[in-house]
Amino acid sequence: MRFNHFGFQKENYKILLVGLAVNIAGFILMIGGAAEDPNVFNEEELFSSLRITIAPMLILLGYIIILFAIMKKPKAEDENQFPESMKKPKDKQNNHPVTK
């Protein structure tokens, strides 16, 4: 019997969603406003520190959080972490995992 296990747990999905939210917030902050008059150049709006500095840092932070969520391993010492259907069957006499 082969022991298959999908690496994402509930906590991984929560961290992934937080990273995705931070990433989306960074892209939303980077979106430019529409100019009312196309002949007028608004330098303060285009080169604001929010768009040039803060938004890219949020995007980078979001990607780092997403990478952490993907790479995070479940804690091995927690026996109740996996459903019963995902655990290896045990030998009833010796209480050891069955190996074939």
C-alpha positions as CSV (number, residue, x, y, z in Angstrom):
1,M,0.0,0.0,0.0
2,R,1.3,3.4,-0.9
3,F,1.0,6.4,1.5
4,N,-0.1,9.4,-0.5
5,H,-0.3,12.8,1.1
6,F,-1.1,16.2,-0.3
7,G,1.3,18.8,1.2
8,F,-1.2,21.6,1.8
9,Q,-3.0,21.7,5.1
10,K,-5.7,24.1,6.3
11,E,-3.0,26.5,7.7
12,N,-1.2,26.5,4.4
13,Y,-4.3,27.7,2.6
14,K,-4.9,30.5,5.2
15,I,-1.3,31.7,4.8
16,L,-1.6,31.5,1.0
17,L,-4.8,33.6,1.0
18,V,-3.1,36.2,3.2
19,G,-0.2,36.4,0.8
20,L,-2.6,36.6,-2.2
21,A,-4.6,39.5,-0.4
22,V,-1.3,41.4,0.2
23,N,-0.3,40.9,-3.4
24,I,-3.6,42.1,-4.8
25,A,-3.5,45.1,-2.4
26,G,-0.1,46.0,-3.8
27,F,-1.4,45.8,-7.4
28,I,-4.5,47.9,-6.5
29,L,-2.2,50.6,-5.0
30,M,-0.1,50.6,-8.1
31,I,-3.1,51.3,-10.4
32,G,-3.0,54.8,-11.9
33,G,-5.9,57.1,-11.8
34,A,-7.5,58.3,-15.0
35,A,-6.5,61.8,-16.1
36,E,-9.5,64.1,-16.5
37,D,-7.6,66.0,-19.2
38,P,-5.2,64.0,-21.4
39,N,-3.3,67.2,-22.3
40,V,-2.4,67.8,-18.6
41,F,0.5,65.9,-17.0
42,N,0.0,65.3,-13.3
43,E,3.5,64.6,-11.9
44,E,2.5,64.2,-8.3
45,E,0.0,61.5,-9.1
46,L,2.2,59.5,-11.4
47,F,5.4,59.6,-9.4
48,S,3.9,59.3,-5.9
49,S,5.8,57.3,-3.3
50,L,2.7,55.1,-2.9
51,R,3.0,53.8,-6.4
52,I,6.7,53.7,-6.8
53,T,7.8,52.5,-3.4
54,I,5.1,51.1,-1.2
55,A,3.1,49.1,-3.8
56,P,6.0,47.2,-5.2
57,M,7.2,46.3,-1.6
58,L,3.7,45.0,-0.9
59,I,3.8,42.9,-4.0
60,L,7.2,41.5,-3.1
61,L,6.0,40.8,0.4
62,G,2.9,39.0,-1.0
63,Y,5.1,36.7,-3.1
64,I,7.3,36.0,-0.1
65,I,4.2,35.0,2.0
66,I,2.9,32.8,-0.9
67,L,6.3,31.1,-1.2
68,F,6.3,30.5,2.6
69,A,2.8,29.0,2.4
70,I,3.9,26.6,-0.3
71,M,7.1,25.6,1.4
72,K,5.7,25.2,4.9
73,K,5.7,21.6,6.1
74,P,3.2,20.2,8.5
75,K,4.4,19.4,12.0
76,A,5.4,15.8,12.2
77,E,4.9,15.3,15.9
78,D,1.2,15.9,15.7
79,E,-0.5,12.5,15.3
80,N,-4.0,13.9,14.8
81,Q,-3.1,16.1,12.0
82,F,-3.9,13.7,9.2
83,P,-7.3,12.0,8.7
84,E,-7.6,8.4,9.5
85,S,-7.8,7.4,5.8
86,M,-4.4,9.0,5.2
87,K,-2.5,7.2,8.0
88,K,-0.5,4.0,7.3
89,P,-2.2,0.8,8.6
90,K,-0.7,-0.6,11.7
91,D,0.0,-4.2,12.5
92,K,-2.5,-5.2,15.2
93,Q,-0.1,-7.4,17.2
94,N,3.0,-5.2,17.4
95,N,1.4,-1.7,16.8
96,H,4.0,-1.0,14.1
97,P,3.3,0.3,10.6
98,V,2.8,-2.5,8.1
99,T,5.7,-2.8,5.6
100,K,5.4,-5.0,2.5
